[in-house]
Amino acid sequence: MLKDISNKKYYLWWLLAVAIAFLPLFNLVRNHQPLTEEEIVERATSKPLVPIFSKESTPNKISTPDSSELTKPIFAPDESKEIQGWLERRGYLGPEDERAYGSYSDEILIALAKNNDLRAIMFLADKAIKAPNKDLAYKPEEIEKRIAKANAYWTLGAALGSTTALDYIALYMNRGLDAPEARPVVLNIMAIYKTIEMRGDMDLSKSSREHFVRERSVVLTQEEQQFVKDQANVIYQDLENRRRELGLGEFDNSMSESVKRFFGVTPP
């Protein structure tokens, strides 16, 4: 029986830790010809979801902003399994994933990614974004190459259903936004957070959007608010088009009652 846990972040990792991560759980396209690594990178770098704003600075690490603290009700085993599956399908990774996939070679990760293993794709993105040595860490051209490659994996992950992948794309667009010409990038970041909301991950959308608005003192005009909505629809449709190319159906954006209770959307 699960105990009442008040710390959301601890509870999230604890919940995910029960998953068996050594077996690929996201072979979503069994009868579809798998993509090669070159095709994975080519697909997103040649057609990014939104423009990438190029500046020399880059965040120190990738991380999903923490959500607000919520008091968790007790869940039955079948509810816990349902919540765990919902989180996994949206790209949330736990300690078991870190231990298992972190031990895989690049060759194994690429082989899993070819079969649309979402965990492998997220780990490849993480590897791509990190500089191989200090000499390359802050070279602008190398930074852009790493971001482009990571975006390729995040874009594929987003098409497979990951909302955290979208959050990472927005995170790495949030660079050098003090420049006057960066206003369109601000609007595109807001559109990504709106897309995450449309995908049903309202908690991540809300926490990331609020953090970004506070950090950048974002205030939108009515026209800009409409642009954000329209652009979110464009991004969402682009992702669904990519899903069709992979032989997949439409997104499932539903939240069960147990998932809603987990995020505090409805009272227990």
Secondary structure, 3 states (H helix, E strand, C coil): CCCCCCCHHHHHHHHHCCCCCCCCCCCCCCCCCCCCHHHHHHHHHCCCCCCCCCCCCCCCCCCCCCCCCCCCCCCCHHHHHHHHHHHHHCCCCCHHHHHHHHCCCHHHHHHHHHCCCHHHHHHHHHHHHCCCCHHHCCCHHHHHHHHHHHHHHHHHHHHHCCHHHHHHHHHHHCCCCCCHHHHHHHHHHHHHHHHHHHCCCHHHHHHHHHHHHHHHCCCCCHHHHHHHHHHHHHHHHHHHHHHHHCCCCCCCCCCCHHHHHHCCCCCC
